[in-house]
Amino acid sequence: MVWLVVVGAVVVVAIALIVIGIRSPDPADALQSRLADFSTREQPLTLEEIELSLPFSQRVLAPIIRTVAGRIAQFTPQQTQETTRRRLELAGNPNNWSAADFLAIRAVAAALLAAGGFVLVMFLKKPFIMQMVGLFGGAAAGYFLPDLYLTQLVGNRKDAITRELPDALDLLTICVEAGLGFDAALNKIVEKWENELSLEFGRVLHEIRLGKIRREALRDMAERIDVPDVTSFTASIIQADQLGVSIAKVLRIQADQMRVKRRQRAEEKAHQAPIKMIFPMVFLTFPSIYIVLLGPAGMILMETFY
């Protein structure tokens, strides 16, 4: 019993450390804090003090993840790595994870939850079959939960970009009709806003400054986002640029279409609301109403017949 408790405590602490590592602050923020701390000191920090000032996740967890990632990358098919890299790109590259890092996180989470499930079932003194169920169930949960988390990030990012695009097109139209060029109008959005769409526009401008052709930068942005509205918008801009059509007119048409689509999506969700309310009403609201209304009558009938 003692070693079971010890192993269970170790598993719980390991899971807690992984959660802390995933939710650790951005490395840029940590760098700025260390620089600010360095500027306030009269004497420079030693290398050991700088290392100890790093969060535990960066000093311990990150090297472990990188080591496991290197091992996993050697045995993972290239197609699987490309698929994972593509999904991370669609999610906005959370925590600057590489494909190998994400696969390593899935492997570590599967091992820890498998050990946790096995120890928990053993602690409850269940049969051997239930111990195997806890082992393989924990492994499956640890392997698929990060994937579900990534899928949720991808969906949230696409929804956010879809909501932000009509307002961005309105601002682009106003700026271009006021006399600014398309690149300058994009720069205005980057300066005024700080969201997923503005970050992508900023990356497009950065690539253009580095020498990439505008249409190629816009195509790459559409592939990174993978949102139909953005793909339609970039295709219209590229076509207008190639044919010499006024970009202001194209932007005006695109802005009108995006506003119509946004209104249609809102109406669609409004029509879906009654259907979505059926299940909570049937399984949560109606039973409580029946208990309140029919409960006294049922008690009276029981007293009458029994």
N, C-alpha and C positions, 0 to 999 in steps of 0.2 A: 504493500500500500504506500509505503514511503516513497519508493522510486516512481510509482505512478503519479503521485502528487508532484514530485520534482519535475518529471518530464512534462506534465501538464502545465506547470508554471513556466517552464522554459518555452513551450510552444506559444502560450499566451503572450509572453514578453516579446518573442520574435515577431508575432503578428502585429503587436502594437508598434514595434520598431519599423516594420514595413509601412504601416499606415502613416507614421510620422515622416518617413522618408518620402512617401508620395505627396504628402501635403507640405513639404518643406518649402520655404520661401524661394523666390526666384534667385538664381545665382548672381544676377546683376545687382539686386538689392543687397545681397550679402557683401558683394565687392564694394559697393558704395559705403556701406556701414563700416567696413574695415578701413577704407580710405579716410572716412571722417574720424574714426578713432585714432588712426595714425597721425592725422594732422593736429589733433588736440594734445598729443603727447609731446613732451619736451625731448625725450630720447626715443630713437627708433626701436621698434619691436624686434626681437630676435626671431629666427625662423621657427623655433619651437613654440613661441608665444603666438605667432601667426597661425600655425597649424592647430594649436589648441583652441584658438578663437573660432575656428570653423564649426558649424553645427555637427552633431553626432552623425546625422544622415550622410553628410559629405565626407566625413573622416572614416566611417566604418561601413555604412550600408552601400554607398556608391561604389567603392572598390570591390565589394563582394558581388554586386550586380554586374559590374564590368567584367569581372573574372568569369562569372557564370555565362555572361553574354558571349564572351570570346569562345568558350567551349561549345555553346549551343550553335553559334554561327558556323562552326566547322562541320556540323552534321545536319544542318537545316538546308533543304533544297532552295535553290536560288529563286524559284517561282514563289515559294512561301514568303521569303524575305521581301520580295518585290511587292507582293500583295499587302503584307503588313506595313511596309513603308508607304504605300499608296493610302492606306486607311489612316495612318498617322498624319499624312499630309492633309487629308480631307478634314481631320479633326483639328488642324491648326498647329501640329507638332507640339502637343502638350508636354511640358517639362523638358523640351528638347530631347525626347527619347528617340533613339534609333530603333530600327527594326529588331536588332539583336537585343537591345535593352528591354524592349517590350516582351519578347519571347522569353527572356530570362526572368522577368517579373512573373510571367504566367507559370513558369516551371517552379520557381521558388514558392509562389503562393500555393500551387498544387501540392508540393511536398509538405509544407507546413500545415495546411488544412487537412491533408490526409493523416498526418501524425496526430493532429488535434482530435479528429474524429475517431481514430482508433483508440487513443488514450481515454477519451470521454466514454466510449462504449464499454471499454474494459473497466473503467472506474465504476460504471453502473452495474457491472457483473452480468452482462448480457451474454447470450450464447455466441459461439464462434462465428456463426453465419452473420449475426448482427455486427460483430466486430469487423468482418470483411465489408459489410454494407457501409459501416462508418468510414472505413479506410478508403474504399473506392468512391463513396459519395463525397467525402471531403476533398479527394483529389480532383474529381470532376468539377466541384464547386470552385476550387482554387484555380482551375485551368480556364473555366468559362466566365467567371466573374470579371476579370480584367477585360475580356473581349466584349462583354455586355457594357462595361463602363466606356470603352472606346466607341462602341456603336452609339451610345447615348450622346457622347461628345460630338460625333459626326452629325447626328440629327439636330442637335441644338445649334451647332454652327451654321448649318444650312438654313434652318428656320430664321436665325438672326439675320443672315445676309439677305434672305428673301424679304424680310420686313424692312430692312434698311435701304434696299435698292431704289424704291420709288422716290423717297426723299432725296437720295443722292442724285438721281437723274434730274429732279427739279432744280437742285442747286447747280448741277452741271449746265443745264439749259440756261439758267439765269446768267451764269458767268460767261458762257460762250456768246449769248446774245448781247451781253454788255461789252464785248470786244476782246475778251481773253481767248487765247488759244486753248486747244483741248488739254494739252499737258499742264498749262497754268491753271485751268479749271480743276483738273485732278489734284493739283497741289493745294488748292483752296480747301478741298474736301479733307485732305490729309491734315491740314493745319487746324480746321475747325472741329473735326470729329476725331474720336478715338474708339473705334470699334473694329470688328473683323473686316468689314468691307473697306474702311479707310486704310487699314494695314495692308490689304492686298493692293489697293491703289498706290500706296507708298512703295511697295515692292516693284510695281510696274514702272513707276518713275525712276526708281533706282536702277533697274535693268536698262531703261532707255538711256540714262546718263552714262552707263558703262558701255554703251555701243550697240545694244540689241535693237533691232527694228521694232517699231511700235506694234505692228500687227502680230509679230511673234510674241512680244511681251503680253499682249492682250490674249492671245490664244493660250499661252501658258497659264495665265491667271484663270481663264475659264476652265481649263483642265484641273487646276488645283482646287477650285471651288466646287465644280461639278453641280451647278445649279442651273436649271433650264433657262430661267430668266436672265441670268448673267451671260450664258452662252448666246442667247438671242441678241442681247445688247452688244456684246463684243463682235458678233458676226455683222451686225448692222454698221458698227463703226468702221470695221475693216473694209466692208464693201463700199461705204461712202468715201473712205480714204483712197481706195483704188480707182473708183469711178469719177472722183472729183466732185461728188455731190456735197452740198452744204451740210456740214456737221450739225449746225444749229437746227436745221429742219429735221434731221434724223433724230436728234436728241429730243426735240419737241414731240415727235411722233412716239418715240419710245417712252417718254415720260407719261404721255396720255394713256398708252397701252398698259403700263405698269400700274397706274392708278386704277384703271378699270379692273385689272386682274386682282389687285388688292381688295377692291370692293367685292368682287365675286368670291374671293376666298372668305371674306368676313361673312357674306350671306350664306355660303356653304356651311361654315361652322355654326352659324345661327340655326340653320335647318337641321343640323346633326344633333344639336343640344337636346331636343325632346327625346330622341332615340337613346342617347347616352344616359339620360335621366331615368330610363325605365328600370334598369337593373338596380340602382340604389333604392329606388322607390319600392320595387317589388320585394327586395330582400332585406331592406332596413326600415323604411318608413311604414309600409303597410302592415308588417307584423306587429309593430308597436301600437298602431292604431287599433288593430283587431284585439290585441290584449286589453287595451283600455276600454274599448266599447263592448266586447263580448265576454271579457273576464267576469264581471259581476253577474251577467246572465248565466254563464256557465256554472258559477258557484251556486246560484239559486236553483238551477236544475239539478245539480248534484245533491243539494240538501232535500229537494222535493222527492227524488226517486230513491235516494239511499238513506 
